[in-house]
């Protein structure tokens, strides 16, 4: 069994990510915000780049031997056997449209897997975080998934329906669930805190999903790929309260 995470690592991650969130708020709904396009056509702003630089500088100061993988800059290879994985703004489209559900994401990976996960929702003043063996918390209070046993009446969220297989949308819709788009990192916050039952991303990068396995497991839920594999690096992810997980996986896969 993997050992518990050092509480100091979790505390540092929360502190750093909240600083990044405060930085993004300086640009949120700003009339002069410039939106650029990356090579893949996705949007990026000074807030994305500045928040990632802030997090990297803090991590390099506190943990100089650790690796860092982020969305906006080249990967730093470390020597400690640990790697931080960050997304400075998960939900840049929401951010640029003035929607307050965008998040900042940070995770720590060690030889046992994801050890620390933090989701910060700066515009709502909410931070959900977990460390291996330490539990899951929202703004310092313990939280857990809910105990709904079946999909009938359950709420399933997603970041958007464009990447979904059309048949999968209809299968899930016809299963009796409520479909919503409280998406990106915020959807996983809702599952971990028991407000909804499931969040599904059919297409996602490692930095979009890195905090989710430890947050969901420490909250009593479950996170896997669409193929039922553990870990955040499979290009897609499903988070649930655990009780509806296998049923929803089966429906999604047809």
Number of C-alpha atoms within 10 A of each C-alpha: 4 10 9 12 18 14 15 9 15 22 15 13 23 24 13 18 28 21 16 25 25 16 17 24 15 10 18 18 14 11 7 7 13 13 15 11 10 11 6 6 8 11 16 19 19 14 24 23 16 16 23 23 17 16 24 22 14 18 19 14 10 12 16 14 17 20 22 24 20 22 19 17 12 9 14 16 14 15 11 12 12 21 22 28 25 29 27 31 29 26 23 22 15 16 24 20 11 14 14 18 21 28 30 27 30 28 30 26 20 15 10 11 17 25 28 31 30 34 29 31 25 22 18 11 11 16 21 26 34 32 27 23 17 16 19 28 21 19 14 11 8 15 20 22 27 20 14 16 13 15 20 13 13 18 17 24 27 22 21 15 14 9 11 15 12 10 12 14 14 12 15 20 14 12 15 14 18 17 17 16 15 19 23 26 28 27 25 31 29 20 27 34 24 21 15 23 33 30 30 29 25 19 14 18 16 20 21 29 30 27 31 32 27 30 35 29 24 24 24 22 27 26 28 23 20 20 14 14 12 15 19 25 17 17 15 19 28 26 28 29 27 21 19 21 22 13 13 23 18 13 16 21 12 10
